[in-house]
Amino acid sequence: MSQVEIRLVSADDHAAWLPLWQAYLRFYNTELPDAVSQSTWQRLLDDREPTHGALAWNGDTAVGLVHFIYHRSNWSIENSCYLQDLLVTEQCRGTGVGRQLIEFVYRTAKADGCGKVHWLTHETNATAIQLYERIAERPGFIQFRKAL
């Protein structure tokens, strides 16, 4: 397993974060206006926002990112944590970096008083699903949505 340093993003990390964010969007065949990416970055830096981000660093190179959002739940007193975005560079996939990023979110969310961490992935993301089934439970829910 590759050991990396994982830390919350800081204002100095934008140049490292942006290419990973863009690679994540490409992975899901998605394009967003620059204004959305700029807003996301600002939210990640704003302590008043429930949105957080961290980068995995191998020396001076960012090799992964994770974004997570705290939110209320009607099913618990504690907040929940939604792990929204996770990416590991192609060169580092299969080395344990993804697991380390998820475990970083587990520790951070627990320390911040959250009662659970949850996330989605696309049904075709077979490699990631293999990892997810080892470190979390698969409850069997199906997502429905409608853009407004």
C-alpha positions in Angstrom: 0.0 0.0 0.0 1.3 3.4 -1.0 1.7 5.8 2.0 0.7 9.3 1.2 0.1 12.4 3.3 -3.6 13.4 3.3 -4.5 16.9 4.4 -7.4 19.3 4.0 -7.1 21.7 1.1 -5.7 25.2 1.7 -5.7 28.2 -0.5 -2.2 27.3 -1.8 -3.5 24.0 -3.2 -5.6 25.3 -6.1 -3.1 24.5 -8.8 -2.8 20.9 -7.5 -6.6 20.6 -6.9 -7.9 21.9 -10.3 -6.4 19.2 -12.6 -7.6 16.4 -10.3 -11.1 18.0 -10.2 -11.1 18.3 -14.0 -9.9 14.6 -14.3 -12.8 13.6 -11.9 -15.3 15.3 -14.1 -13.9 13.7 -17.3 -14.1 10.3 -15.6 -17.8 10.8 -15.3 -18.1 12.4 -18.8 -19.2 15.6 -17.2 -18.4 19.3 -18.0 -19.2 22.1 -15.6 -19.0 25.8 -16.2 -15.9 27.4 -14.7 -18.1 29.4 -12.3 -19.2 26.1 -10.7 -15.7 24.9 -10.2 -14.7 28.3 -8.8 -17.6 28.2 -6.4 -16.7 24.7 -5.4 -13.2 25.7 -4.6 -14.3 28.7 -2.6 -16.7 26.5 -0.6 -14.0 24.1 0.2 -12.0 26.9 1.8 -14.9 28.5 3.7 -15.1 27.3 7.3 -18.8 28.4 7.4 -19.6 25.9 4.6 -20.4 22.2 5.3 -18.3 21.2 2.3 -14.7 20.0 2.8 -11.9 18.7 0.6 -8.6 16.9 1.0 -5.8 16.0 -1.2 -3.5 13.0 -1.1 0.1 14.0 -1.6 3.0 11.8 -2.7 5.9 14.2 -2.0 5.1 17.4 -3.8 2.5 15.8 -6.2 -1.2 15.6 -5.4 -2.3 12.1 -6.4 -5.9 12.1 -5.2 -8.8 14.2 -4.0 -11.9 13.7 -1.9 -14.8 16.1 -1.2 -17.3 15.6 1.5 -20.3 17.4 2.9 -21.9 17.4 6.3 -25.7 17.4 6.5 -28.6 16.9 8.8 -30.6 13.7 8.9 -34.1 13.0 10.1 -32.9 9.5 11.1 -30.3 10.6 13.7 -29.3 13.3 16.0 -25.8 13.4 14.6 -25.0 14.9 11.2 -24.2 12.6 8.3 -21.3 12.9 6.0 -21.8 12.6 2.2 -18.6 11.6 0.4 -19.4 13.3 -2.9 -16.3 13.1 -5.0 -13.3 10.7 -4.9 -10.5 10.4 -7.4 -7.1 8.8 -7.5 -4.7 9.4 -10.4 -4.4 6.5 -12.8 -0.8 5.9 -11.8 -1.8 5.4 -8.2 -5.0 3.4 -8.6 -4.8 0.0 -6.9 -2.1 1.2 -4.4 -4.4 1.9 -1.5 -4.7 5.7 -1.9 -8.4 5.5 -2.4 -8.8 3.6 0.8 -6.7 6.1 2.6 -8.8 9.0 1.4 -12.0 7.3 2.5 -10.5 6.4 5.9 -9.4 10.0 6.2 -13.1 11.0 5.7 -14.2 8.4 8.2 -11.8 9.8 10.9 -12.6 13.5 10.1 -16.3 13.0 10.1 -16.2 11.0 13.3 -14.1 13.6 15.0 -16.6 16.3 13.8 -19.5 14.4 15.4 -21.0 12.7 12.3 -22.8 9.4 12.8 -22.2 7.9 9.3 -20.5 8.4 6.0 -22.3 7.5 2.8 -21.7 7.9 -1.0 -22.8 6.9 -4.5 -20.9 5.5 -7.4 -21.9 4.6 -10.9 -22.9 1.0 -11.4 -20.2 0.6 -14.1 -17.4 1.7 -11.7 -16.4 -2.0 -11.0 -12.9 -1.3 -9.7 -14.1 1.2 -7.1 -17.0 -1.0 -6.1 -14.6 -3.8 -5.2 -12.9 -1.5 -2.7 -16.2 0.0 -1.4 -17.6 -3.5 -0.7 -14.5 -4.2 1.5 -14.8 -1.0 3.6 -18.5 -0.2 3.8 -21.9 -1.8 3.5 -24.0 -1.8 0.4 -27.6 -1.1 1.5 -29.2 -1.7 -1.9 -31.0 1.6 -2.3 -31.5 3.0 -5.8 -31.1 6.7 -6.6 -33.8 8.7 -8.3 -33.4 12.3 -9.3 -34.8 15.1 -11.3 -32.9 18.2 -12.4 -34.8 21.4 -11.5 
